[in-house]
Amino acid sequence: AATAMMPPFSPFYPASFHASPGHRFAVGLEAANVVEGVLGETRDPVAAAQTLSAELDRHARQAEAVAIGHASRSGWEYVGLDPTPAPLMDVSIGAAIEKFTGHRLGSSGTLTAARRITEAVKSVRVKQVGYSGLMLPVMEDRRIAQRWSEGALSLDALLAYSAVCATGLDTVPLPGDVTDEQIARIFGDVASLAHKWKKPLAARLQPAKGKRAGERTEFSDPYLENATLQPLP
């Protein structure tokens, strides 16, 4: 894994680090279900953006109130909240985007949906840290893993979406014969995009030992959805 342009105190690994000594904490949201609930109700981009902004704001401010209360009791410093609506397996941001566009993730309109979600996230009225955008973690979201296996998504597509959302290349499965040079070039592409737009991005790559393109990964982690490996460009 590698990160670029990441400020301190992100609550999401592998991007988490402190910039100074002391007891501090940040909060991350797992709120893809909120996004899916809103985007499943309307495909009107303006109405969806307004409603999503209000709903994410409501949940994030409730979480921040809890964090501030904990800080006052514990003596730890609350440094902020990342309102990125992190998915996890069946709590799917991929499914949310498909409900909004009416088409398979990776089709035309995916980038626009990613931008709308990101704008709603950035409007949330809390002390923001970290990515504050949209995550598309391939192997931590069952719908995204499915579309990756089908070939509807690629490294280049995910990088393109990262220009308007967040995270970069997250839990992307790679063939086991990927070389150090290829990984370095992928990291370089992510870093170039991050520096161009002055935004935090990361690359969290998952080489599958002994597996080739066209084969399926066999990771045993319960929080990773196995997927079919795609050829590297």
Backbone as a ProteinNet text record, in pm:
[ID]
protein_1_A
[PRIMARY]
AATAMMPPFSPFYPASFHASPGHRFAVGLEAANVVEGVLGETRDPVAAAQTLSAELDRHARQAEAVAIGHASRSGWEYVGLDPTPAPLMDVSIGAAIEKFTGHRLGSSGTLTAARRITEAVKSVRVKQVGYSGLMLPVMEDRRIAQRWSEGALSLDALLAYSAVCATGLDTVPLPGDVTDEQIARIFGDVASLAHKWKKPLAARLQPAKGKRAGERTEFSDPYLENATLQPLP
[TERTIARY]
83.7	0	87.4	32.6	101.9	-2.1	35	-55.2	15.5	-63.9	-9.4	-99.4	-38.9	-110.3	-208.1	-176.9	-266.8	-228.8	-319.1	-291.1	-300.7	-251.1	-256.6	-398.4	-411.9	-531.7	-646.2	-618.6	-723	-759.5	-888.8	-926.9	-921.8	-895.9	-898.4	-756.9	-727.3	-598.2	-600.1	-484.5	-349	-303.4	-396.1	-359.5	-348.7	-366.5	-370.2	-229.9	-206.9	-83.5	-102.8	-22.1	-23.6	86.7	67	169.3	243.2	195.2	256.8	219.7	294.4	263.4	132.9	80.7	-42.1	-150.7	-255.8	-367.6	-475.2	-490.4	-586.9	-662.9	-783.4	-859.4	-946.1	-971.5	-1060.6	-1166.9	-1272.6	-1386.9	-1411.6	-1439.4	-1479	-1620.9	-1691.4	-1829.9	-1839.9	-1921.1	-1960.7	-2106.6	-2127.8	-2261.1	-2305.2	-2254.6	-2298.2	-2447.6	-2503.4	-2647.2	-2729.1	-2676.5	-2744.8	-2748.2	-2635.6	-2628	-2722.6	-2723.6	-2811.3	-2957.9	-2993.2	-3131.2	-3177	-3089.6	-3125.2	-3126.9	-3021.6	-3011.3	-3110.5	-3163.2	-3265.4	-3401.9	-3416.8	-3545.4	-3562.9	-3453.1	-3464.2	-3339.9	-3360.1	-3247.1	-3225.5	-3302.3	-3281.7	-3154.6	-3053.4	-2924.1	-2929.9	-3010.8	-3019	-3089.3	-3203.9	-3278.5	-3198.3	-3132.8	-3053.5	-2939	-2871.4	-2758.7	-2804	-2916.5	-2966.6	-3006.8	-3080.6	-3125.6	-3008.3	-2914.9	-2798.7	-2714.4	-2695.9	-2620.2	-2684.9	-2816.8	-2888.2	-2878.2	-2892.2	-2887.8	-2748.2	-2646.1	-2509.8	-2474.3	-2520	-2495.3	-2557.5	-2679.6	-2749.3	-2673.5	-2635.7	-2565.5	-2426.9	-2355.6	-2220.2	-2219.9	-2316.6	-2320.8	-2358	-2440.5	-2469.7	-2343.2	-2267.5	-2142.8	-2042.3	-2036.1	-1941.8	-1979.3	-2107.2	-2149.5	-2102.8	-2112.7	-2064.1	-1913.2	-1841.8	-1696.3	-1653.5	-1721.3	-1688.1	-1714.3	-1824.1	-1853	-1747.2	-1702.5	-1597.6	-1467.7	-1437	-1314.6	-1316.2	-1429.9	-1439.1	-1425.7	-1471.2	-1463.4	-1326.7	-1265	-1141.9	-1014.6	-1024.4	-904.2	-832	-879.4	-822.7	-876.3	-798.5	-840.2	-911.3	-1030.9	-1103.3	-1050.4	-995	-931.8	-1017.3	-1126.7	-1214	-1280.3	-1364.9	-1444.6	-1432.7	-1412.2	-1411.7	-1550.2	-1631.2	-1767.9	-1778	-1664.1	-1667.4	-1757.5	-1860.1	-1953	-1893.2	-1809.7	-1738.5	-1835.8	-1818.1	-1900.5	-1835	-1907.1	-1850.1	-1938.7	-1888.8	-1953.3	-2093.4	-2199.7	-2334.7	-2385.5	-2319.7	-2350.4	-2271.9	-2333.2	-2259	-2277.3	-2165.4	-2170.5	-2187.9	-2139.7	-2160.3	-2307.3	-2380.7	-2524.7	-2595.9	-2549.4	-2609.7	-2594.3	-2475.7	-2451.7	-2536.6	-2550.5	-2631.3	-2778.3	-2827.2	-2966.4	-2986.8	-2886.5	-2897.6	-2888.1	-2793.4	-2773.8	-2870.1	-2917.1	-3001.2	-2922.4	-2789.4	-2703.7	-2593	-2525.1	-2418.1	-2303.4	-2247.9	-2132.2	-2021.9	-1964.8	-1864.8	-1918.9	-2052.5	-2115.4	-2106.2	-2139.6	-2145.6	-2242.8	-2205	-2285	-2226.3	-2136.8	-2075.1	-1992.6	-1916	-1831.5	-1916.4	-2027.3	-2116.2	-2174.4	-2215.7	-2268	-2161.1	-2038.8	-1928.6	-1907	-1915.6	-1899.1	-2011.2	-2135.7	-2248.8	-2235.3	-2196.7	-2180.9	-2070	-1959.7	-1847	-1885.5	-1960.5	-2004.8	-2091.4	-2177.7	-2262	-2177.1	-2078.1	-1990	-1916.2	-1863.6	-1784.8	-1870	-2001.1	-2088.8	-2124.8	-2088.3	-2124.5	-2057.7	-2136.4	-2090.2	-2030.5	-1917.3	-1839.6	-1694.1	-1611.5	-1467.7	-1413	-1386.4	-1352.1	-1202	-1171	-1033.2	-1033.7	-915.9	-905.1	-946	-1006.5	-1044.3	-1161.1	-1264.3	-1385.8	-1435.3	-1464.9	-1510.4	-1589.4	-1546.5	-1616.5	-1516.2	-1542.6	-1458.6	-1520	-1434.3	-1476.6	-1381.6	-1386	-1293.9	-1339.6	-1264	-1309.5	-1347.1	-1259.5	-1281.9	-1353.9	-1385.5	-1461.1	-1607.7	-1647.2	-1784	-1826.5	-1926.8	-1961.9	-2003.3	-2076.5	-2121	-2002.8	-1911.8	-1795.1	-1708.6	-1692	-1614.7	-1677.9	-1809.5	-1880.3	-1853.1	-1862.6	-1840.6	-1694.9	-1602.9	-1462.2	-1444.6	-1504.9	-1494.1	-1551.3	-1654.5	-1717.9	-1639.1	-1538.7	-1460.3	-1520.3	-1620.9	-1684.9	-1600.8	-1504.2	-1415.8	-1270.9	-1185.2	-1042.7	-963	-831.5	-746.4	-765.1	-766.7	-779.8	-915.2	-1022.1	-1154.1	-1157.3	-1101.9	-1100.5	-1017.5	-907.6	-828.4	-907.2	-981.6	-1063.6	-1167.5	-1232.9	-1331.6	-1265	-1140.3	-1068.6	-1042.9	-1050.9	-1033.6	-1146.8	-1262.7	-1377.6	-1424.3	-1363.8	-1409.3	-1292.5	-1256.3	-1150.3	-1090.5	-995.4	-922.5	-825.7	-855.5	-762.8	-793	-696.8	-713.4	-718.9	-835.9	-857.4	-892.5	-815.2	-829.9	-851.1	-761.6	-769.8	-693.5	-759.4	-689.9	-601.9	-480.5	-386.3	-334	-298.7	-237.5	-110.5	-83.2	32.5	165.5	167.5	293.7	320.8	246	272.3	413.8	486.4	625	635.1	750.4	774.6	766.4	816.9	814	670.7	584.3	444.6	376	400.9	341	390.1	519.1	574.4	508.6	481.2	417.4	273	204.1	67.2	68.9	161.1	174.8	202.4	286.9	320	199.8	113	-8.1	-99	-114.1	-198	-138.4	-7.2	58.3	47.8	60.7	50.3	-87.5	-191.2	-327.2	-348.9	-296.4	-310.6	-243	-123.6	-51.4	-116	-167.1	-231.3	-350.1	-434.5	-557.5	-546.7	-425.9	-402.3	-505.9	-517.3	-615.5	-552.7	-596.8	-540.5	-590.6	-498.1	-530.8	-438.4	-481	-400	-411.5	-317.7	-323.9	-307	-410.1	-406.1	-428.2	-319.7	-323.1	-315.2	-382.2	-392.1	-342	-209.5	-160	-200.4	-247.7	-292.7	-184.3	-111.3	2.4	-39.9	32.4	8.2	-109.2	-174.7	-292.5	-259.3	-322.9	-303.2	-433.7	-422	-541	-638.9	-766.7	-870.5	-905.6	-817.6	-844.6	-905.8	-960	-1027.8	-938.4	-940.8	-863.1	-920.6	-837.2	-881.2	-835.5	-860	-826.6	-923.6	-873.4	-956.5	-1011.6	-973.3	-1021.5	-1172.7	-1250.9	-1397.2	-1444.1	-1355.2	-1393	-1344.8	-1300.2	-1261.9	-1344.6	-1407.9	-1485.1	-1392	-1378.7	-1291.9	-1346.6	-1254.9	-1292.4	-1203.8	-1248.9	-1171.4	-1063.3	-942.5	-830	-835.5	-810.6	-809.5	-665.2	-639.5	-503	-459	-331.9	-278.5	-258.7	-289.9	-271.8	-123.9
-119.1	0	124.3	232.9	361.4	472.6	587.3	702.4	824.5	921.4	1046.4	1162.1	1272.5	1395.8	1375.2	1282.5	1251.9	1333.2	1416.3	1488.3	1392.9	1433	1344.6	1324.3	1218.5	1187.8	1126.2	1072.7	996.2	874.8	843.4	726	595.7	604.3	484.9	439.9	313.7	255.9	220	225.2	241.2	386.4	480.1	622	689.2	616.2	677.4	703.1	824.6	855.7	983.6	996.9	1116.6	1210.4	1338.7	1436.8	1490	1454.8	1506.7	1415.3	1421.5	1334.5	1373.7	1282.9	1311.2	1211.7	1211.3	1120.2	1187.6	1139.5	1196.9	1085	1116.2	1016.2	1084.1	1008.7	1052.6	945.6	981.1	891.8	872.7	749.1	720	665.7	689.4	644.2	524.4	426.8	318.6	346.6	422.1	475.7	455.4	351.5	325.5	296.7	242.5	214.8	343.6	450.9	580.3	628.6	615.6	657.4	574.2	443.9	356.8	390.9	420.1	454.6	580.2	679.5	805.6	789.7	731.5	722.5	623.5	535.1	443.8	508.2	630.2	698.8	790.7	842.3	936.7	931.6	955	967	1111.5	1202	1343.3	1389.4	1434.1	1464	1575	1677.2	1788.5	1744.7	1679.5	1633.4	1531.1	1439.9	1337.2	1400	1497.2	1561.8	1634.9	1703.1	1778.1	1684.7	1579.1	1485.2	1410.1	1367.9	1294.3	1381.9	1505.9	1598.1	1612	1625.3	1641.1	1515.5	1399	1273.6	1245.3	1263.1	1241.5	1341.2	1463.7	1565.9	1525.8	1475.7	1435.9	1325.1	1221.6	1109.2	1150.2	1228.2	1267.7	1357.1	1446.9	1536.8	1461.1	1358.1	1273.6	1201.5	1148.4	1079.4	1176.2	1297.8	1395.8	1434.9	1444.7	1478.1	1371.6	1245.1	1135.8	1147.7	1177.6	1189.4	1303.9	1417	1531.7	1499.2	1428.4	1387.4	1293.7	1199.6	1107.4	1182.7	1279.8	1357.2	1431.5	1487.7	1563.9	1473.1	1348.4	1254.8	1188.3	1160.9	1081.7	1164.8	1291.5	1372.9	1361.1	1272.9	1262.4	1376.5	1413.9	1521.3	1463.7	1510.9	1474.4	1561.6	1498	1575	1583	1507.1	1520	1390.5	1403.4	1290.9	1285.8	1167	1147.5	1098.3	1183.7	1144.7	1058.2	1011.6	918.8	800.2	770.9	661.4	525.3	475.3	350.2	233.2	149.5	29.4	-89.2	-196.5	-322	-436.1	-511	-629.8	-598.2	-642.3	-619.8	-477.9	-404.3	-261.8	-191.8	-181.2	-159.3	-20.1	48.4	175.7	150.2	35.6	-0.2	-16.8	-82.3	-98.8	35.4	125.5	259	334	328.4	397.7	337.4	205.9	141.2	178.8	194.4	237.5	378.3	461.9	600.3	610.5	539.5	549.6	461.9	352.8	257.2	165.7	167.1	85.8	21.7	-73.9	-146	-51.5	-71.3	6	-6.4	106.2	107.3	160.1	167.5	223.8	376.1	438.1	584.2	633.4	737.6	789.3	756.5	656.7	620.2	734.9	800.4	910.5	1026.4	1054.5	1161.9	1129.7	1004.8	964.2	977.7	938.6	951.1	1096.5	1184.8	1327.4	1378.7	1339.2	1386.2	1341	1215.8	1164.7	1240.8	1263.2	1334.4	1475.9	1544.6	1680.3	1680.5	1579.8	1570.1	1545.7	1459	1429.5	1555.1	1629.8	1748	1860.3	1852.9	1956.3	1930.4	1814.8	1778.2	1873.8	1922.3	2026.8	1968.6	1903	1854.8	1892.8	1869.1	1890.2	1774.1	1799.1	1690.4	1661.5	1532.3	1486.1	1375.3	1331.8	1215.3	1240.8	1138.7	1145.9	1241.9	1229.7	1311.3	1308.7	1190.2	1173.8	1046.1	964.5	840.3	727.6	616.2	497	398.5	337.4	228.3	110.4	48.1	-61.5	-191.7	-238	-348.1	-471.9	-516	-643.4	-629.5	-508.3	-489.6	-458.1	-459.5	-427.8	-535.1	-614.8	-729.8	-690	-580.9	-541.3	-494.1	-419.9	-374.6	-493.8	-588.9	-709.2	-786.2	-792.2	-859.9	-791.4	-659.5	-586.2	-595.1	-599	-619.3	-756	-857.1	-992.6	-1000.8	-922.3	-920.7	-839	-766.2	-682.7	-545.8	-507.7	-376.7	-263.4	-297.3	-199.3	-235.1	-135	-155.5	-58.7	-77	17.3	159.1	172.7	306.2	368.8	287.7	341.1	389.7	311.2	351.5	477.8	489.9	612.6	732.3	710.7	819.7	864.9	770.5	806.8	881.3	844.8	907.8	1055.7	1099	1241.4	1324.4	1260.8	1334.7	1280.9	1172.4	1119.5	1107.2	985.4	971.5	832.1	812.2	688.9	639	643.4	591.8	448.5	358.9	217.1	139.8	91.9	36.1	-111.9	-193.4	-340.1	-396.2	-360.7	-407	-538.4	-646.6	-774.3	-774.7	-823.3	-829.6	-971.7	-1011.5	-1143.5	-1157.1	-1278.7	-1302.4	-1279.4	-1279.3	-1258.7	-1111.5	-1021.3	-878.7	-848.6	-765.6	-736.2	-611.7	-598.8	-478.4	-353.7	-363.2	-249	-209.6	-308.4	-277.6	-211	-262.3	-202.5	-59.3	-36.9	97.9	193.9	146.5	233.5	264.5	166.3	190.2	294	276.3	375.5	514.3	518.7	646.5	713.8	634.8	692.2	752.1	680.2	731.1	859.7	859.5	978.2	1096.7	1071.3	1179.7	1244.1	1160.2	1212.7	1292.3	1240.5	1309.9	1446.6	1453.1	1580.1	1677.1	1626	1712.8	1785.8	1713.7	1771.7	1808	1791.5	1829.5	1764.7	1633.1	1559.1	1429.8	1379.6	1255.6	1133.9	1049.3	923.5	814.5	691	577.8	464.1	372.8	249.3	133.1	52.7	-66.4	-185.4	-249.6	-354.3	-491.9	-590	-724.3	-829.4	-845.6	-952.6	-1089.8	-1175.3	-1309.5	-1410.4	-1456.1	-1545.1	-1671.3	-1700.5	-1822.1	-1815.8	-1701	-1687.2	-1600.7	-1634.7	-1559.6	-1493	-1401.3	-1335.6	-1440	-1420.2	-1515.6	-1611.9	-1625.3	-1711.4	-1629.6	-1699.7	-1632.5	-1632.2	-1521.5	-1513.4	-1608.3	-1643.1	-1731.8	-1676	-1549.1	-1489.1	-1540.7	-1561.2	-1615.6	-1508	-1384.2	-1274.2	-1258.8	-1264.5	-1253.9	-1117.4	-1018.8	-884.6	-853.9	-957.6	-942.4	-1037.3	-983.9	-1065	-1109.3	-1239.3	-1289.2	-1251	-1232.5	-1182.2	-1244.7	-1234.5	-1283.7	-1182.4	-1230.7	-1143.4	-1098.2	-971.1	-913.5	-891.2	-897.7	-873.7	-731.2	-714.9	-580.4	-513	-384.2	-315.1	-299.1
0	0	0	-52.8	-54.7	-54	1.7	4.1	-54.2	-97.4	-150.8	-109.1	-70.3	-34.9	81.1	168.3	279.4	403.1	453.7	578.2	697.3	813.1	929.7	981.2	1060.5	1137.7	1057.4	940	871.3	956.2	971.6	1049.9	970.7	840.4	756.1	720.5	752.9	714.7	566	500.1	553.9	562.8	562.7	554.7	690.9	799.1	932.6	986.6	1031.2	1102.7	1183.5	1290.2	1373.9	1329.2	1350.4	1314.6	1436.6	1556.2	1678.2	1793.9	1904.8	2018.7	2087.3	2167.3	2240.3	2207.1	2287.3	2268.5	2183.7	2062.4	1969.3	1899.8	1854.8	1779.8	1674.7	1569.1	1461.5	1441.3	1372	1352.3	1202.9	1164	1026.3	1022.9	913.3	899.5	805.8	843.9	753.5	717.2	609.7	581.4	437.7	373.1	235.6	230	338.4	341	335.8	393.8	386.4	241.9	173.6	33.2	-52.5	-30.2	-109.5	-85.5	39.9	69.8	-1	-8.6	-74.8	-225.9	-282.4	-428	-487.6	-403.9	-452.6	-467.1	-413.2	-415.7	-535.9	-589.8	-701.4	-788.1	-918.2	-1010.3	-1053.3	-994.5	-1023.8	-952.7	-1025.8	-962.9	-859.4	-883.5	-788.7	-660.7	-675.8	-558.2	-478.9	-549.7	-482.4	-404.1	-463.9	-396.8	-271	-278.9	-163.2	-49.4	-84	18.9	79.3	-6	44	135.4	97.9	182.2	319.5	321.5	448.5	534.8	473.2	548.7	602.4	518.9	566.1	675.3	660.3	761.2	894.4	889.5	1013	1085.5	1012.1	1075	1123.7	1043.5	1081.4	1204.7	1214.3	1330	1457.4	1443.3	1559.3	1605.9	1509.5	1543.6	1605.3	1551.5	1605.7	1748.5	1776.4	1912.9	2011.7	1971.1	2056.1	2074.9	1966	1972.6	2063.5	2053.6	2138.2	2285.3	2310.8	2447.4	2502.2	2419.8	2463.4	2490.5	2405	2424.1	2557.6	2592.3	2717.6	2839.4	2827	2939.6	2950.7	2837.8	2836.7	2843.5	2804.8	2797.2	2664.8	2578.9	2444.3	2358.1	2257.7	2167.6	2045	2020.5	1897.9	1784.9	1679.8	1571.8	1446.2	1440.8	1325.1	1283.8	1183.4	1133.1	981.1	929.5	784.3	743.8	677.8	642	517.1	465.9	353	387	307	339.9	305.2	394.7	368.5	355.5	253.4	239.4	309.3	322.7	370.3	323.5	227.5	172.9	118.8	187.6	134.9	159.6	246.6	262.2	152.2	34.9	-89.5	-149.1	-169.9	-241.4	-390.7	-438	-578.3	-611	-522.1	-542.3	-538	-451.5	-443.2	-574.6	-633	-759.8	-870.7	-872.6	-976.2	-963.6	-842.9	-825.5	-880.4	-862.7	-908.3	-1060.7	-1120	-1265.4	-1343.5	-1281	-1352.1	-1442.8	-1428.4	-1513.9	-1431	-1492.4	-1425.8	-1389.3	-1271.9	-1230	-1334.1	-1372.9	-1478.7	-1609.1	-1620.5	-1739.7	-1736.3	-1849.2	-1852.8	-1745.6	-1677.2	-1566.8	-1431.2	-1425.4	-1298	-1242.1	-1327.9	-1282	-1229.8	-1298.6	-1253.2	-1116	-1096.4	-965.9	-858.5	-891.2	-795.5	-756.1	-853.3	-824.6	-734.7	-763.2	-682.3	-537.1	-518.2	-381.9	-310.3	-379.8	-319.8	-279.3	-363.7	-330.3	-205	-192.8	-73.6	50.7	38.3	151.4	196.8	102.4	136.6	196.4	177.7	233.8	379.7	431.9	568.7	668	762.9	854.5	982.4	967.2	1080.5	1056.3	1156.2	1140.5	1057.7	930.6	839	837.7	830.4	813.6	708.6	670	582.7	439.6	378.9	237.5	213.6	295.2	280.4	136.3	88.7	-49.3	-68.3	-160.9	-193.8	-206.4	-139.7	-151.1	-249.2	-330.7	-418.4	-397.4	-278.9	-248.5	-315	-410.8	-496.7	-416.4	-326.5	-258.3	-124.5	-82.8	41.1	14.3	-110.9	-152.2	-252.4	-216.4	-300.4	-441.3	-455.9	-589	-673.9	-613.5	-688.7	-727.6	-636.3	-668	-783.5	-784.4	-893.4	-1027	-1028.6	-1153.9	-1198.1	-1102.5	-1138.3	-1204.3	-1146.2	-1201.3	-1341.7	-1367.8	-1500.1	-1602.6	-1557	-1647.1	-1672.3	-1592.6	-1610.9	-1553.6	-1468.5	-1407.1	-1437.4	-1432.3	-1457.6	-1371.4	-1368.2	-1296.7	-1349.8	-1481.4	-1540.4	-1508.4	-1508.2	-1474.7	-1330	-1239.1	-1098.8	-1078.1	-1152.1	-1144	-1196.8	-1304.5	-1358.8	-1256.7	-1190	-1088.3	-972.2	-943.6	-832.8	-856.8	-981.4	-1010.9	-952.9	-928.6	-875.2	-740.5	-691	-561.8	-464.7	-423.5	-323.6	-328.5	-245	-212.2	-317.9	-446.1	-545.7	-582.5	-562.1	-594.7	-464	-428.1	-295	-303.2	-234.1	-232.2	-373	-463.1	-601.7	-615.3	-659.8	-675.4	-799.9	-784.8	-896.1	-912.4	-1034.4	-1054	-970	-927.7	-842.1	-909.7	-1042.6	-1113.4	-1143.2	-1081.2	-1098.3	-1049.2	-1120.9	-1085.8	-998.4	-932.3	-852.4	-939.7	-1062.1	-1152.6	-1186.4	-1210.6	-1241.1	-1122.4	-1002.7	-883.2	-865.2	-888.3	-875.1	-974.1	-1095.5	-1194.6	-1155.9	-1097.9	-1049.9	-937.9	-842.3	-735.2	-793.5	-895.2	-957.4	-1020.4	-1084.4	-1144.1	-1037	-926	-817	-759.5	-737.6	-682.9	-778.5	-908	-1006.5	-1002.8	-992.7	-986.1	-857.6	-746.9	-619	-622.4	-678.2	-682.9	-781.5	-891.7	-989.3	-928.6	-853.9	-800	-652.5	-595.5	-455	-363.3	-375.5	-296.5	-246.3	-131.4	-78.7	-155.5	-195.9	-262.5	-209	-226.3	-182.4	-282.7	-273.9	-352.1	-255.4	-243.5	-158.7	-250.8	-289.2	-390.7	-325.7	-386.8	-329.4	-429.6	-446	-533.7	-478.7	-567.6	-527.9	-564.3	-466.1	-488.8	-564	-670.8	-746.8	-842.2	-850	-936.1	-1057.7	-1169.8	-1293	-1335.8	-1431.1	-1485.3	-1536.5	-1504.1	-1541.1	-1430.2	-1331.8	-1216.8	-1103.2	-1006.1	-895.1	-771.8	-699.9	-576.6	-472.2	-374.1	-266	-131.2	-109.6	19.3	125.9	246.2	354.3	447.6	425.8	509.6	491.9	601.2	588	539.5	542.2	497.9	356.7	285.8	145.8	60.7	-43.1	-137.2	-250	-268.1	-374	-510.8	-605	-737.1	-843.7	-967.6	-1081.2	-1116	-1133.6	-1164.9	-1309.9	-1330.7	-1465	-1510.3	-1641.3	-1690.4	-1659.3	-1631	-1611	-1746	-1756.5	-1884.5	-1918.5
[MASK]
+++++++++++++++++++++++++++++++++++++++++++++++++++++++++++++++++++++++++++++++++++++++++++++++++++++++++++++++++++++++++++++++++++++++++++++++++++++++++++++++++++++++++++++++++++++++++++++++++++++++++++++++++++++++++++++++++++++++++

